[in-house]
């Protein structure tokens, strides 16, 4: 899994970067529910099911928030 973002340009004052949330949840129903809620709130969302996948995401980008299911 590779997450990329477009470069931010200081020359384009209209350019805004959507904050993103990394959600780490093992069950599929919980992942769908969390994704919908955060996307409705205006965030970009990445959902992963393992800590290893989460660490790979964090190596590439820094999310505004990391949500971890406490049963992992």
Secondary structure in CASP SS format (residue, H / E / C, confidence):
PFRMAT SS
TARGET T0000
AUTHOR 0000-0000-0000
METHOD secondary structure of the structure
MODEL  1
X C 1.00
X C 1.00
X C 1.00
X C 1.00
X C 1.00
X C 1.00
X C 1.00
X C 1.00
X C 1.00
X C 1.00
X C 1.00
X C 1.00
X C 1.00
X C 1.00
X C 1.00
X C 1.00
X C 1.00
X C 1.00
X C 1.00
X E 1.00
X E 1.00
X E 1.00
X E 1.00
X E 1.00
X C 1.00
X C 1.00
X C 1.00
X H 1.00
X H 1.00
X H 1.00
X H 1.00
X H 1.00
X H 1.00
X H 1.00
X H 1.00
X H 1.00
X H 1.00
X H 1.00
X H 1.00
X H 1.00
X C 1.00
X C 1.00
X C 1.00
X E 1.00
X E 1.00
X E 1.00
X E 1.00
X E 1.00
X C 1.00
X C 1.00
X H 1.00
X H 1.00
X H 1.00
X H 1.00
X H 1.00
X H 1.00
X H 1.00
X H 1.00
X H 1.00
X H 1.00
X C 1.00
X C 1.00
X C 1.00
X C 1.00
X E 1.00
X E 1.00
X E 1.00
X E 1.00
X C 1.00
X C 1.00
X C 1.00
X C 1.00
END
